[in-house]
Structure formats: structure tokens, C-alpha cells
């Protein structure tokens, strides 16, 4: 049966979504994106170039083309209520309503929900709405804190005492933010990402992934939207025990149940960012959509019909039998403009060489007269798949190294050396 699906967003994550949908016969892809992503444009039957938060234009485009469903990529349109408006127009969507998306868009709501419903994994925290209250808490707190803006920051808004700022710097950062912050105990351990398909009631997990936020090799430099990520053959990570995994999964299940009890059922992709500590997994944050780059890892492994998963999510009858991932390791490496993230070199030409067996996902890149040019953010990504992590990393590295131009990537992502360091770190903490 033919299915016309709208993909909202124009980054690497959305290219991965569109590609996964395009693998299923009978699926016709329609796209809304602020700037033309050449990879998505080649897969789409029709493209609307429009801001992803211009809800009236998107709803008109969707209804005029009689679309059957929508998959929402980025967080900004979710915060703007795109799902509420599409569903009011009769277009079911993979993405939470504005009320349910508060799990990501309102960090204070998320922490209070976890506390009120007794959900494990919530760090010690304080919600502040003025500078004086925040200053008193920071100066009296015995230890380091993470300073988090309450709203969306594109993954780049958190400052950590002892890493980015001291106590005086933390107070100054709160001042810059206007006083509306969540202050949380600093967590120590290894981060991991658990994503799941959710239909409002049922939750089906995806393979575990580890992202790398720091810009430069060796995990140094400023935080970014993510420089790359990897997943393992068995869908686990070597520093996450089976019991840690089950605890994280239970936290996700209880969060979905809490949202249902709050009268805002959660439907779409739930992304749990966890810190595996000596006391087990703690929640750094929830996101209300696929991660970028983590979407490229898991969707490159998806063997099930993605359009059928979309149907089951929107109908509310999703089960584990509908979702199957291949057992291979994956490594994703992002190419970014020189100077990224603070002063990216824009409008710089780049050339892609022979990238072998890797999958190419376009992100924030411009195609003009057959040439590619950098924009202000991450440019494109390659995903290598293999029977071992080493094999997947070699494929991704060869592909990333084939690109010439004013761009760089982290060569250490997915390497055995970096993984061994992660495992040693976890043992030291435990």
C-alpha cells in the first residue's frame, strides 16, 4: 500500500530518516526543511523550503498533498506544537505533542516529573528563576554543579563547574541566561544513549550508542552538537552491564507511564541520555526525537520496514516484533567546517572522494552548480558498518579522509584505543 510520509527537518538525522523510509516499497517522501539538503532532496517527491517552525505553511503543504503521516526530526518544531496542528488536520505524526515534548523543551518539568513519580536516576537538582537564588545555591553547594538553561539550547548550553567554569563563572553564566536555570549535581561516569520507539503506551528500544560531544580528538575542546558516535555488534556497550541497561530501560518505561498519567501521552522517539555512574545509570536529559548523530547509527542498522513502524506508532499498537536491527557494529564520523563550533568557516568548497562502503549523510551543506560548500554547522557524515568495531571504524575513517576542503573530523571516534579508555574509566569509577 502506498504511503506518503512527510519528513520535517534538513540535517543529517533527517537524511537518515528519509533514507530509512526510502528503503520501503510504496513509500513516497515529502520534505520540509529550512535549507535544501541535497541528500533529502534526491529522495523526496516534493520539497517545501520553509522554516521548520512555520506551522501554518507546513500544515497547508501536508494537507494539500494529502500526506498519510509525518516524522518530525528536530526539537524546535515539536516545541512549537507541530504535532498538535498536524494531527488536528488529520495527519498522524511520529513525534510528541507540545505538552509531551516538555520532557526535552522544559528541563524543570522533566526533573519535577521524575521526582513526583519516584522515577530512579534523577540527580540532586534545584530549579531557579532568579540570579540571587541561584547564587546562594551555588555558593552553599558542597561540590560541582551542572548549569542548564531551562529551555532548548541545541545541545550546547550546559556549563559544568570544574570543567568549564568555577563558582564565580557559574554565577556569571546564570546572569547571562537571565536567571532561569536548573542546577544539578555534576555526574561522573560514562555517557550512553538509549533511544526507543514509543506509541504512547509501548516502548521498543534501539541499540545503545555513545556520542562524542567534544570538538577535538582526545575529548578536548568545546562542546558541539556531536562529532560522531558508535554502536556495537551486540547492541550493547562494554561499560554498560546488563543490569545497568535494564535499569535505564525501566527508567524510560516509567517516564512514558508518568507522561500518560499526567494526561500527555508520549508518542514518537524517546531519547534517554544517561551517565553510567558507580551507582548505576542517572538521567542527564531526555530528548523528544532521534539524536543527531545517533539516528545515523541505528537507522543504518534497521532491517524492519520503517513505514510500518510509523503506522504502528501512530495507531498505538507497536510491539517488539515490528522492530528488527541488524547485528553489526557502526561508526559515524562528522565532517565539520574549520573553526567549528565557535567560528565555522562558511561557504568553503569541499570535494568528496572515493568513500568506499560507507553510507553518506548530508547535513548543513550547500550544493551549488554541482559543488558542495560548508555552512555554519556540521557538514556531512559517514557511517561505516562491520562485523567488528575495528572494521566499521576503518570504513568510516577511509570515507571521512576522502573529503578534501576546509573541514576536519575526529579520527579517534570508534577506535579501539578510545573504547579501551572508556572501559578503564568506568572500572576506576566503579
N, C-alpha and C positions, 0 to 999 in steps of 0.2 A: 504494500500500500504506500502510495506517495505521501511524503510528509514535508511540509515547508517549514523550516526552522530559522528563526531569527537569532543571530549571534551578535550580542551587544558588546562592543569594545574592539580596540585595534592593536593590541600588544601581542607579545609572544604567547601569553596564556590563551588569548582568543584565537590565534592562529592554530594552536594545539587543539582547541575545542572544535574549530571549523574542520580541521583535518580529520579528527576522530569521527565527526559526523559524516564527512565525505566518503569514508570507507564503507558506509552502509548504503546498499542499493535503494533507490527510490527516495533518497533524501535530497531536497533542494534547499540550498543555503542562501539566506538573505543576510545582509550585514549592515550594521550601523556603527560608524566609527568617526572620531573627530578628524583624523588624518588617514590618508589611504595607506593601508598595509598591503604591500604587493602580494604577499602570500595569501591573505584572506581574499583579496580582490579576484585572484585567479580561481578561487574555489566557489565564489558567490555568483548566483544568478543575477542579483541586483544589489547595488550598494547605495546607501544613503550616507553622504559625508555630512555629519552633523555632530554637535556636542552631545556626548552620551547622557547628559543631564537635561537635554531639551525634550522633556517627556511628551508634550503635545505633538511635536513633529514625529517622534518615534512611534507613538500610538497611531497616528494617521498613516504612516508608512506601513505599519503592521496590518492595520485593518484594510487598507486599500489593496494590499497584496494577499489578503485572506490567509494569513500565516496560521499555522497549526500550533506552534509552541515557540517559546523563546528561551534562550540560555544566556544569563547575564554574567559577563566576565568581571568587570571592575566593581569596586565598592561604592564609588560616588553616585552612580545611578540608583543603587539599592537604597542609599541614604535619602535620595530624592523621591523615593516611592515609586520607582518604575514598575515594580511587580504589581502593586496595588492597582495602578492605572491600566496596565496591560490586561490583567485578569478581569477588571471591570468592563473591558472591551471584548471579553470572551477569549482571550489568548492566554492559556495556561503557561506558567513560567517556572524554570528551574532557577530558583533564587528566592530568598526570604522577602516577606513584606517589609515595609519600612519599620514596623514595630518589632518584628523578629530580627531584623538586621542590626538592632541596637546592641546585640552581642558583640559586634565589631565597632559600630559607629559611636557607642557611648560606653567608655571603659568603666565609668562609675556604675552604670546599670549592670554591666557584666559582673563586677565584683559583688555588688549587693545581691544579685540573683543567686550567686554561688553561696554566699553566706546565709541568706534567708532559707535556702533549700537544703542546707547542710551538705553541699557538694564538696567532695575532697579536692585537694590540690590548690586551694586558694591561698596565696601568700598573705602575710600581715599587710594591711593597707590602711590608708586614710584618704578620704575624698576631701579636697579643699576647694573653696570658692573665693578665697581672698588671700592676698600675699602674707598678711600678718599671721593668719592661722597656719599657713604652710611654713613660714619661717620658724615659728615656735616648735612645730613638729620636727622639722629638720634638725634644729639645734639641740632638741632634747633626745632625739633618737639615738640609741646605742648601736651603731653600725652604719652601713652604707644603704642608700636607698636608690631605687629607680624612679625617675621623674617622668611621668607620662601625661601628655596632653589628653584631656578627656575625649576629644573628637578625633577625626581622621587626620593622619599625617603622612600617608603614603609610605609607611614603614620606616620613616627616617626621623621621627620626632622624639624618641626616647633618649634621655641622658642618664648615665649611671654614675653615681658617686664612686670614687676610687678608680674610675676608668676614663670618664670624660670630664668630670668636674669634681671639685671639692665642695664642702658645705656652703661656702660663700658663693661659689659658682652655681650651685644648685638653687640657692635663693634668687640669684640674678636671673637664672633661666626661668624660674616661676614668674618673676616680674615681667620678663619678655612675653610670656604666654598669657599674661593678664590675670593670673591667679587661679584659673580653673584647671586643676591638675588632680591626678591620682598619684599618691606617693606610696611606693611598695617596697618591702624588704628586697634587697638585692639577692638574687638566687644564684647559686653556684652549682655547676654541673655541665652536662652536655645537652644541647638542644636537639629536639627532633620534631618532625611534623607528622601528624596523623590526620589525614583527610577522609571524609566519608560522604557517601550519597545519603540523603535524608528525605523521607517523604512526609514528614510531619509526625510520624509515629515510629517507623522502622529506620534503622541505621545500618548501612553496609560499608565497612571500612575499605580503604585502599592501601597499597603498600606504604610502609614507612619511608620517609625521605629526610635527608638532612641538607639544609640550605646553608649558604655561606654569605653572611651579610657584609663582612669587611671587604674593602675595595682591593686590598693588595695581598700578595702571597704571604703565607705565614700568619694569616688572620690579623693583619695590622691595617691601620688606615681608617678613614671614616666609614660609617655605616652606609649601606646602599639598599636598593630595593631587592638585592640578591644577585650575587655574581655567578651562581651556579649551584648545582645540587646533585646528589647521587642516591640511588636505591640499590638494594642487594637482591641476589638471586632468590632468597627465601622470603622476601618481602619484609624482613626484619632488619634491625641494625645490631651490630655485635656488642654495643654498650647498652642495649635495652634488653633486659631479661624478659622471658615470657610473662612473669608476674607483673613487671613494670608495664608491659604492653596491655595486659588485661586491666590494670588499674586505670590507665589512660583511656582505654575504650569505655570502661564503666563511667568515667567522668563525662565523656561525650554523651553516653546514653542518658545519664541523669540530667544533663543540661538540656537535651531535647525534651525529656519528660517535664522538666521545670518550665520550659517555654510553653508547652502545651497547657500546663496547669495555670500559667499566667494569662492564658487566653490569646497567645500569639504563637500558634504552632509554627515550628521551624521546618521549612522545606527548601531543598536546594543542596548546596555543598557546604558542609561544616568543616572548617579547618581548625584543628587544635594545635597551637604552638606550645610545646611542653619543654620544661627543663627537667632532665632526669637528675635528681639530687641524691644525696646519701639516704634521704627519707622517701625516695620514690618520685614519681612524676608530679611536678607542680605546673600549673597553668600560667604561662607567660601572657597569652592572649588567645582569644578566638577570632577567626576571620570568617566572614559570611560568604566566602566564594573560594574558588581554587586559588592556591598560591601561584605566584609567578617568581621563580621558575618551576616550582614543584609540579604544576599541571603538566609540564612537558615530559617529566619523568613518567608519571603514572598513565597519562593518556597515550604515550608511546607504547605502553605495555598492554593497553586494553584490548582484549580479544572479543568481548561481547559487542553486540550491536548497540552503539551509544544512543541511537534514536529510540530504541526500545527502553533503555534505562530512563530516558527523558519521559517517555509515555508513563512508565510505572511510577516515577517520582510525582508527576502531575496528577495521576489517578489515585495515589495513596496506597498502592499495593505492591511496593518494592520488596523483593526478597533476595537473599544471598544467591539464589540460583540464577538470577538475572545478570549477575556481575562476575566476570572472569578476567583475570590478568595473567599474562604470560610470565613464566618463571625465568627471567633474565635479569642481569644487573643493568643499570642505566647510569650514565654520567652526562650531565648537562653543563655546558660552559657558555657563558655570555661573552660576546664581544661588546665593548663599550668605548665611547669616544675618549681620547686622551684628555685628562683633566677631570673626568667623571669621578665623583658626583658633584664636586663643588664648582668647577668651571669647565664644563664639557666643550670640546672643540666641535662646533657645529658646521654643517654644510661642507664637510670634508669628504672627498671621494674615497670609495673603497672598492676593492675587487675581490671576488670570491674565486678561489682556485678549485682544484680537484678536491672535493670533500669526501670522496670515497663512500663508505656505507653509512655515514651519519645522516640523521634527519636534520634538516634546516628549518628553523622557525624564525620568521621575520618579526621584529618588534618595532622600535622607534626609528624607522629608517625611511628615507625618501627615494623613490625611483623616478629618475628624470632622464628622458632621451636614452633609455637603456642603461643608464649608470645609476649606482647606488650612492647615497650621501648620508652622513650622520645627521642626527637631530640632537635634541637636548638630553636624551636619556639612553637607556640600553639599546643597542643597535640590532643585534640578531643573536641567535643561539643555535648551538649544535647539540644534538643528543646522540650519544653512542650507546648501542646495546650489545651485550655479550654474555657468554656463559660464565664469565668471571668479571669481577670489578676491574681487574687489570685490562682485560680485553675491551670492555666498554670505555674505559678511560683512554686507551690508546686510540680508539676510533674517534672519540670526541676531540682529543688533543690534535690529532692529524688534521681534522677538519678545521678547527679553530686556527691552527697555524697556517692554513692555506690562504687566510684572508690577509691581504696587504692594504695598508692605508693607515691613517692616523687613529688607530684603535689599539686596545690591549685586552688581554684576558688573564684570568688566574690559571696558570699551568698546573697548580698543585691540587686543584679540586678533583676528587676521585682517585687520588694516588694512594698507594699502599702506605707510604710514609705518613701522610696526613691522617689516614684512618687509624694507624697504629698509635699515633699521638693522642687521638681522641680516646681510644681504649685505655691507654696508660693514665690519662687524666681522670677517667671515670674510676679506675681502680684506686688511684690516690685519694679521691674524694670518699669513696666507699670505705 
